[in-house]
């Protein structure tokens, strides 16, 4: 009886907008709609909110999360949202430097010990502060390599997106070689940057995807400065944002996996969950990852040129490794890049973020990518490989000091930015006039990230507001 009454209530009282997906894009869209006085309901398929920013505790009470999340100064839409919700104080900004930890066996130039290099951004206007960071490197690059870098990257840094947008047909590695920069710099400097950006190697990632980021981060003085939340993203970002929108009348339903969208004539009238509940609305925003959008959008709709990229984009697999040690094994609090290892990007959150409750000891989170081959391997095999590479970077990272290790596997993470993928990213509009898309795969001229998700939410809500009423 209660279930039937709920179904009836949903049909009698449709909200202005139904949002499918309770990740950053969906929650940001709910916030933007509430600001406009619009009612909204958010449907999240999992028991917890947050999508790629979700975090939870394991049986021991230790924190696990879907990924290592650094926030950059160039994330202007996200930073504005954090300020407006009142949670910007949870960000811990790190020194303005990009930090590399490199194993001794990665380069014949190094003599038997790990090499640490901090690319410190100069006190100068962008993009010259970034160029100065590379030119000031002490260990990694020769003087001639630095000259080639400055000459090779200057066009994209000065031309911003116009130049980058024309490079989607080739890989970054091809573009790099055409510009005359060194192979050593390609794999040492840009290799881990590509993994951090898209879990994709420099030999497979679109040049446009890489160059857009370089251009954007070179557009302002602090755009490339990194920070972390002062604890896991669930209680520091996702839960406060959810509470904020609930206070403004937004309804959030977890364990509400959408099985199909509902249509009447040329309109989307709502959604039916897999357990049979029906939610109706005047407009619908599909704020899911691209692989879930493929499952929910009708196949015939995905053939429409407006959104054909949904069917054609693929997703990158990644493993997020969590490693707790009984002592400090590193001395860095910044985001770390490590070429020649499985840990292309990682951070010691035990030293850098007190909310991870491992103060004074190392708690390493590492993105293991590309994970195409490792994703199906057993935990012990992956952990052993991670530990082997970690010890190459930090000699104290021995098994006897490892308290615990846990893996979180994401078989389909962000869209894979291979050559040609950037032009496949759809906009927020669909062939159905009241159905809109949001998510980090949407064409926001920004990479797949929490910033891209928030920007996509803004685009989707603007489209909802601009759409003619029924």
C-alpha positions as CSV (number, residue, x, y, z in Angstrom):
1,X,0.0,0.0,0.0
2,X,2.7,2.4,0.9
3,X,4.6,1.7,-2.4
4,X,1.4,2.3,-4.4
5,X,0.8,5.6,-2.6
6,X,4.4,6.7,-3.4
7,X,4.0,6.0,-7.0
8,X,0.7,8.0,-7.1
9,X,2.3,10.9,-5.3
10,X,5.1,11.0,-7.9
11,X,2.7,11.2,-10.8
12,X,0.4,13.8,-9.2
13,X,3.1,16.2,-8.2
14,X,5.8,16.4,-10.8
15,X,8.8,18.6,-10.0
16,X,10.3,21.1,-12.4
17,X,13.4,19.0,-13.1
18,X,14.4,15.4,-12.4
19,X,18.1,14.9,-12.2
20,X,19.4,11.4,-12.8
21,X,22.8,11.1,-11.0
22,X,24.0,12.2,-7.6
23,X,27.6,13.0,-8.4
24,X,29.1,16.5,-8.6
25,X,27.3,17.3,-11.9
26,X,23.9,16.3,-10.5
27,X,24.3,18.0,-7.1
28,X,25.7,21.1,-8.7
29,X,22.7,21.2,-11.1
30,X,20.3,20.8,-8.1
31,X,22.0,23.8,-6.5
32,X,21.8,26.0,-9.6
33,X,18.1,25.1,-10.1
34,X,17.3,25.8,-6.4
35,X,18.9,29.2,-6.9
36,X,16.4,29.9,-9.7
37,X,13.5,28.9,-7.5
38,X,13.0,25.6,-9.4
39,X,12.0,22.4,-7.7
40,X,14.1,19.3,-8.3
41,X,14.5,15.7,-7.4
42,X,17.9,13.9,-7.6
43,X,18.0,10.1,-8.2
44,X,21.2,8.3,-7.3
45,X,21.6,4.6,-8.1
46,X,24.1,3.9,-5.3
47,X,23.5,4.1,-1.5
48,X,26.0,7.0,-1.3
49,X,26.2,10.2,-3.2
50,X,29.3,11.7,-4.9
51,X,29.9,9.6,-8.0
52,X,33.6,9.9,-8.8
53,X,34.0,11.9,-5.6
54,X,32.4,9.5,-3.3
55,X,34.2,8.2,-0.1
56,X,33.2,5.8,2.6
57,X,34.7,3.8,5.5
58,X,35.7,0.1,5.3
59,X,35.1,-2.4,8.1
60,X,38.1,-1.1,10.0
61,X,36.8,2.4,9.9
62,X,39.5,3.5,7.4
63,X,38.7,5.8,4.6
64,X,38.3,4.6,1.0
65,X,37.4,6.7,-2.0
66,X,37.0,6.3,-5.8
67,X,40.0,8.5,-6.7
68,X,42.7,10.9,-5.6
69,X,41.2,14.3,-6.1
70,X,43.4,17.4,-6.3
71,X,41.7,20.8,-6.8
72,X,43.5,23.4,-8.9
73,X,43.4,27.2,-8.8
74,X,42.0,27.1,-12.4
75,X,38.8,25.3,-11.2
76,X,37.0,28.6,-11.1
77,X,33.4,27.2,-11.3
78,X,34.0,24.7,-8.5
79,X,35.7,27.3,-6.3
80,X,32.8,29.6,-6.7
81,X,30.4,26.8,-5.8
82,X,32.5,26.0,-2.7
83,X,32.4,29.6,-1.6
84,X,28.7,29.9,-2.2
85,X,27.9,26.8,-0.2
86,X,30.3,27.9,2.6
87,X,32.8,25.0,2.4
88,X,35.8,26.7,0.6
89,X,37.6,26.6,4.0
90,X,38.0,22.8,3.6
91,X,40.6,23.4,0.9
92,X,44.3,23.1,1.8
93,X,46.4,24.9,-0.8
94,X,49.9,23.5,-1.4
95,X,53.0,25.4,-2.4
96,X,52.7,26.5,-6.1
97,X,54.9,23.8,-7.5
98,X,54.6,20.6,-9.5
99,X,56.6,17.9,-7.8
100,X,58.2,14.9,-9.5
101,X,59.4,11.7,-7.7
102,X,61.4,9.5,-10.1
103,X,63.0,6.1,-9.7
104,X,66.7,5.9,-10.3
105,X,66.3,3.3,-13.0
106,X,64.1,5.5,-15.1
107,X,66.9,7.5,-16.6
108,X,70.6,6.7,-17.2
109,X,71.4,10.2,-16.1
110,X,70.7,9.4,-12.5
111,X,73.1,7.5,-10.3
112,X,71.4,4.8,-8.2
113,X,69.0,6.9,-6.1
114,X,65.5,8.4,-6.6
115,X,65.4,11.9,-7.9
116,X,62.9,14.5,-6.6
117,X,62.3,17.7,-8.6
118,X,60.0,20.6,-7.7
119,X,59.0,22.7,-10.6
120,X,58.4,26.0,-8.7
121,X,56.3,28.5,-10.5
122,X,58.0,31.9,-10.8
123,X,56.5,35.1,-9.4
124,X,55.6,36.3,-12.9
125,X,52.5,36.6,-15.0
126,X,51.1,33.6,-16.8
127,X,52.3,31.8,-18.9
128,X,55.8,32.9,-18.1
129,X,55.5,31.7,-14.5
130,X,55.0,28.1,-15.9
131,X,57.8,28.4,-18.4
132,X,60.0,29.7,-15.6
133,X,59.2,26.6,-13.5
134,X,60.5,24.3,-16.2
135,X,63.5,26.5,-17.0
136,X,64.4,26.5,-13.3
137,X,64.5,22.7,-13.0
138,X,67.8,21.6,-11.5
139,X,68.0,17.9,-12.2
140,X,65.8,16.6,-14.9
141,X,66.4,18.5,-18.1
142,X,69.4,19.8,-19.9
143,X,69.7,23.4,-20.9
144,X,69.0,22.5,-24.5
145,X,65.9,20.5,-23.6
146,X,64.6,23.6,-21.8
147,X,65.1,25.8,-24.8
148,X,63.2,23.2,-27.0
149,X,60.4,23.2,-24.4
150,X,60.0,27.0,-24.4
151,X,60.1,27.1,-28.2
152,X,57.8,24.1,-28.6
153,X,55.0,25.0,-26.2
154,X,54.9,28.8,-26.7
155,X,52.3,28.6,-29.5
156,X,49.7,26.8,-27.4
157,X,50.4,28.9,-24.3
158,X,49.9,32.2,-26.2
159,X,47.1,31.1,-28.6
160,X,45.0,29.5,-25.8
161,X,42.2,27.3,-27.1
162,X,42.2,28.3,-30.8
163,X,45.4,26.5,-31.5
164,X,44.6,23.5,-29.2
165,X,41.2,22.8,-30.7
166,X,42.8,22.0,-34.1
167,X,45.0,19.2,-32.7
168,X,42.4,16.5,-31.9
169,X,43.4,14.1,-34.8
170,X,46.8,13.3,-33.4
171,X,48.2,12.0,-30.1
172,X,50.1,14.3,-27.8
173,X,53.3,12.3,-28.4
174,X,53.0,13.0,-32.2
175,X,52.4,16.7,-31.5
176,X,55.3,16.8,-29.1
177,X,57.7,15.3,-31.6
178,X,56.5,17.5,-34.4
179,X,57.3,20.5,-32.2
180,X,60.9,19.2,-31.8
181,X,60.9,18.6,-28.1
182,X,62.9,15.7,-26.6
183,X,61.8,12.1,-26.0
184,X,63.2,12.4,-22.5
185,X,60.9,15.3,-21.7
186,X,57.9,13.6,-23.3
187,X,58.1,10.6,-21.0
188,X,59.5,12.3,-17.9
189,X,57.4,15.5,-17.7
190,X,54.4,15.0,-19.9
191,X,53.8,11.3,-19.4
192,X,52.6,11.5,-15.8
193,X,50.6,14.6,-16.7
194,X,48.6,12.7,-19.3
195,X,47.9,9.9,-16.7
196,X,46.8,12.5,-14.2
197,X,44.6,14.1,-16.7
198,X,42.8,11.1,-18.3
199,X,44.5,7.9,-17.1
200,X,45.8,7.6,-20.7
201,X,49.4,7.5,-21.9
202,X,51.0,10.2,-24.1
203,X,51.0,7.8,-27.0
204,X,47.2,7.4,-26.8
205,X,45.8,10.7,-25.6
206,X,44.5,13.4,-28.0
207,X,46.9,16.3,-28.4
208,X,43.9,18.7,-28.1
209,X,43.0,17.3,-24.6
210,X,46.5,17.9,-23.3
211,X,47.0,21.3,-25.0
212,X,43.7,22.6,-23.8
213,X,44.8,22.0,-20.2
214,X,48.2,23.5,-20.8
215,X,46.6,26.6,-22.3
216,X,44.0,26.9,-19.6
217,X,46.5,26.5,-16.7
218,X,48.7,29.0,-18.4
219,X,45.9,31.6,-18.6
220,X,46.2,32.9,-15.0
221,X,48.9,33.1,-12.3
222,X,47.4,30.6,-9.9
223,X,45.6,28.2,-12.3
224,X,48.1,25.4,-11.8
225,X,48.3,25.6,-8.0
226,X,47.0,22.4,-6.4
227,X,45.2,21.8,-3.2
228,X,43.4,19.0,-1.4
229,X,40.3,18.9,0.8
230,X,41.2,18.7,4.5
231,X,39.7,15.3,4.6
232,X,37.8,12.8,2.3
233,X,35.5,14.4,-0.3
234,X,32.4,12.8,1.1
235,X,32.1,14.8,4.4
236,X,34.1,17.8,3.1
237,X,32.3,18.4,-0.2
238,X,29.5,15.9,-1.2
239,X,27.6,15.7,2.1
240,X,27.6,19.5,2.8
241,X,26.5,20.2,-0.8
242,X,23.7,17.6,-0.5
243,X,22.6,19.2,2.8
244,X,22.7,22.6,1.2
245,X,20.3,21.7,-1.6
246,X,18.0,19.7,0.7
247,X,17.6,22.8,2.8
248,X,16.4,24.6,-0.4
249,X,13.8,22.0,-1.1
250,X,15.6,19.6,-3.3
251,X,14.6,15.9,-2.8
252,X,17.4,13.4,-3.0
253,X,16.7,9.7,-3.4
254,X,19.6,7.1,-3.1
255,X,19.2,3.5,-4.1
256,X,17.2,4.8,-7.0
257,X,18.8,3.3,-10.1
258,X,17.0,4.5,-13.2
259,X,16.1,1.7,-15.6
260,X,14.5,3.8,-18.3
261,X,13.5,7.3,-19.2
262,X,9.8,7.8,-20.0
263,X,8.4,9.6,-23.0
264,X,5.2,11.0,-24.3
265,X,5.2,12.4,-27.8
266,X,8.2,14.6,-28.2
267,X,8.8,15.0,-24.5
268,X,10.6,13.2,-21.7
269,X,8.1,12.9,-18.9
270,X,10.4,11.4,-16.2
271,X,12.0,8.1,-15.3
272,X,11.2,4.6,-14.0
273,X,13.7,3.1,-11.5
274,X,14.7,-0.6,-11.7
275,X,12.5,-1.3,-8.7
276,X,9.5,0.1,-10.4
277,X,9.1,3.6,-9.0
278,X,8.1,6.3,-11.4
279,X,9.2,10.0,-11.1
280,X,7.7,12.6,-13.3
281,X,9.0,16.1,-14.1
282,X,8.7,18.9,-16.6
283,X,12.4,18.6,-17.6
284,X,15.0,15.9,-17.1
285,X,18.8,16.3,-16.7
286,X,20.8,13.1,-17.2
287,X,23.9,13.7,-15.1
288,X,25.5,10.3,-15.2
289,X,28.9,9.1,-16.5
290,X,28.9,8.4,-20.3
291,X,28.8,4.6,-19.9
292,X,25.5,4.9,-17.9
293,X,24.1,7.4,-20.3
294,X,24.6,4.8,-23.0
295,X,22.4,2.4,-21.1
296,X,19.7,4.9,-20.4
297,X,19.3,6.8,-23.6
298,X,17.4,4.9,-26.4
299,X,19.7,3.5,-29.0
300,X,17.9,5.3,-31.8
301,X,18.4,8.6,-30.0
302,X,22.1,7.9,-29.7
303,X,22.4,7.9,-33.5
304,X,21.3,11.5,-33.7
305,X,24.3,13.8,-34.7
306,X,23.5,16.0,-31.7
307,X,24.6,13.3,-29.2
308,X,26.2,10.5,-31.2
309,X,29.3,10.9,-29.1
310,X,27.6,9.2,-26.2
311,X,27.6,5.9,-28.1
312,X,31.1,6.4,-29.5
313,X,33.0,7.5,-26.4
314,X,34.8,4.9,-24.4
315,X,35.9,5.0,-20.7
316,X,39.3,4.6,-19.0
317,X,39.7,2.0,-16.3
318,X,41.6,3.0,-13.2
319,X,42.5,1.5,-9.8
320,X,42.8,3.7,-6.7
321,X,45.3,2.2,-4.3
322,X,45.2,3.1,-0.6
323,X,48.3,2.3,1.4
324,X,48.8,2.9,5.2
325,X,52.3,2.9,6.7
326,X,53.4,2.9,10.3
327,X,55.7,5.9,9.7
328,X,56.4,8.7,7.2
329,X,57.9,7.2,4.1
330,X,57.9,10.5,2.1
331,X,58.4,14.2,2.9
332,X,56.1,15.7,0.4
333,X,52.5,17.1,0.9
334,X,51.9,18.1,-2.7
335,X,50.5,16.2,-5.6
336,X,53.3,13.9,-6.9
337,X,54.0,12.8,-10.5
338,X,56.2,9.7,-11.1
339,X,57.2,8.7,-14.6
340,X,58.3,5.1,-15.2
341,X,56.0,3.7,-12.5
342,X,52.4,2.5,-12.1
343,X,51.9,5.4,-9.8
344,X,51.8,8.2,-12.4
345,X,50.1,10.5,-9.9
346,X,49.8,10.0,-6.1
347,X,49.8,11.9,-2.8
348,X,50.7,11.3,0.8
349,X,47.4,12.4,2.4
350,X,48.6,11.3,5.8
351,X,51.1,14.1,5.8
352,X,49.1,16.6,3.7
353,X,45.5,16.3,4.9
354,X,44.6,15.9,8.6
355,X,41.1,14.7,8.0
356,X,42.4,11.3,6.7
357,X,43.1,10.5,10.3
358,X,46.7,9.1,9.8
359,X,48.5,12.2,11.0
360,X,52.3,11.9,11.2
361,X,52.4,8.7,9.2
362,X,52.1,8.1,5.5
363,X,48.8,7.3,3.9
364,X,49.4,7.1,0.2
365,X,46.7,7.3,-2.4
366,X,47.8,6.4,-5.9
367,X,46.0,6.3,-9.2
368,X,47.2,3.1,-10.9
369,X,46.8,3.8,-14.6
370,X,46.4,2.9,-17.4
371,X,44.8,-0.1,-15.7
372,X,43.5,-1.9,-18.8
373,X,45.7,-5.0,-18.0
374,X,45.7,-4.8,-14.2
375,X,42.0,-4.2,-13.6
376,X,41.2,-7.9,-13.7
377,X,44.2,-9.1,-11.7
378,X,43.9,-10.2,-8.1
379,X,44.5,-7.7,-5.3
380,X,47.7,-9.2,-4.1
381,X,49.3,-9.0,-7.6
382,X,48.3,-5.4,-8.0
383,X,49.4,-4.4,-4.4
384,X,52.8,-6.2,-4.9
385,X,53.4,-4.3,-8.2
386,X,52.4,-1.0,-6.5
387,X,54.7,-1.6,-3.6
388,X,57.6,-2.5,-5.9
389,X,57.3,0.8,-7.7
390,X,56.6,2.8,-4.5
391,X,59.8,1.5,-2.9
392,X,61.7,2.8,-6.0
393,X,60.5,6.3,-5.1
394,X,60.6,6.1,-1.3
395,X,63.1,3.5,0.1
396,X,61.3,3.4,3.4
397,X,58.2,2.0,1.7
398,X,59.0,-1.5,2.8
399,X,56.4,-4.3,3.4
400,X,57.4,-4.4,7.1
401,X,56.2,-0.8,7.4
402,X,52.9,-1.4,5.5
403,X,50.0,-1.6,7.9
404,X,47.3,-2.1,5.3
405,X,46.5,-1.9,1.6
406,X,43.2,-1.6,-0.2
407,X,42.2,-1.2,-3.8
408,X,39.1,0.5,-5.3
409,X,38.6,-0.6,-8.9
410,X,36.7,1.7,-11.4
411,X,36.4,-0.3,-14.6
412,X,34.8,2.6,-16.4
413,X,36.0,5.9,-15.1
414,X,36.2,9.2,-17.1
415,X,35.8,9.2,-20.9
416,X,39.0,8.2,-22.7
417,X,40.4,11.2,-24.5
418,X,41.9,9.4,-27.5
419,X,42.4,11.2,-30.8
420,X,39.0,12.3,-32.2
421,X,37.3,12.0,-28.8
422,X,37.1,15.7,-28.1
423,X,34.9,16.4,-31.1
424,X,32.6,13.6,-30.0
425,X,31.8,15.2,-26.6
426,X,28.2,16.3,-26.8
427,X,26.7,19.5,-25.6
428,X,23.9,19.7,-23.0
429,X,21.0,19.5,-25.5
430,X,19.5,16.4,-26.9
431,X,17.0,15.7,-29.7
432,X,14.3,15.8,-27.0
433,X,13.5,19.4,-26.2
434,X,13.2,18.9,-22.4
435,X,15.9,16.3,-21.9
436,X,19.5,17.6,-21.2
437,X,22.9,16.1,-20.5
438,X,25.5,16.9,-17.8
439,X,28.6,15.2,-16.7
440,X,32.4,15.6,-17.1
441,X,32.2,14.1,-20.6
442,X,30.1,17.0,-21.8
443,X,31.9,19.5,-24.1
444,X,32.8,22.2,-21.6
445,X,36.2,22.9,-23.2
446,X,37.6,21.5,-20.0
447,X,39.0,18.0,-19.2
448,X,37.1,15.3,-17.4
449,X,37.2,16.5,-13.8
450,X,35.1,17.9,-11.0
451,X,35.5,21.3,-12.6
452,X,34.2,19.9,-15.9
453,X,31.3,18.3,-14.1
454,X,30.3,21.6,-12.4
455,X,30.6,23.5,-15.7
456,X,28.4,20.9,-17.4
457,X,25.8,21.4,-14.7
458,X,25.7,25.1,-15.3
459,X,25.3,24.5,-19.1
460,X,22.5,22.0,-18.5
461,X,20.6,24.3,-16.1
462,X,20.9,27.2,-18.4
463,X,19.4,25.1,-21.2
464,X,16.6,24.1,-18.9
465,X,15.8,27.7,-18.0
466,X,16.0,28.7,-21.7
467,X,13.7,25.9,-22.9
468,X,10.1,26.8,-23.9
469,X,7.5,25.7,-21.4
470,X,5.1,23.0,-22.4
